[in-house]
């Protein structure tokens, strides 16, 4: 009987670990897609972890994820990332940014965008602050020999 309970606990723990891995995979996919994605790429991401997962099970997981909402047109949106972009956009639009917040990323991004503030510029500012000004914007350049 004791062995039966140990096996059951092991099974339950494996299922919880699998669920956490699927949720992480879904969140990573949303991040890779820029904060919004349709159901299909999210199901594919979940099926990489658990090939037997159904579309309905993924929908249930999405409804339970904090910070993920479904748009009226069907896409799923990472609202936490969206709120951060909106905050930066409002900050830029008001142009009442404190001197302490006008960091290297602010100046670097502002110099590259003609329209300031804009949704693209605020998204770029968020990305720059995540990776740091030294690392932002160097991916597309090729080294000269």
Secondary structure, 3 states (H helix, E strand, C coil): CHHHHHHHHHHHHHHHHHHHHHHHHHHHHHHHCCCEECHHHHHHHHHHHCCCCCHHHHHHHHHHCCCEEECCCCCEEEHHHHHHHHHHHHHHHHCCCCHHHCCHHHHHHHHHCCCCCCHHHHHHHHHHHHHCCCCCCCCCCCCCC
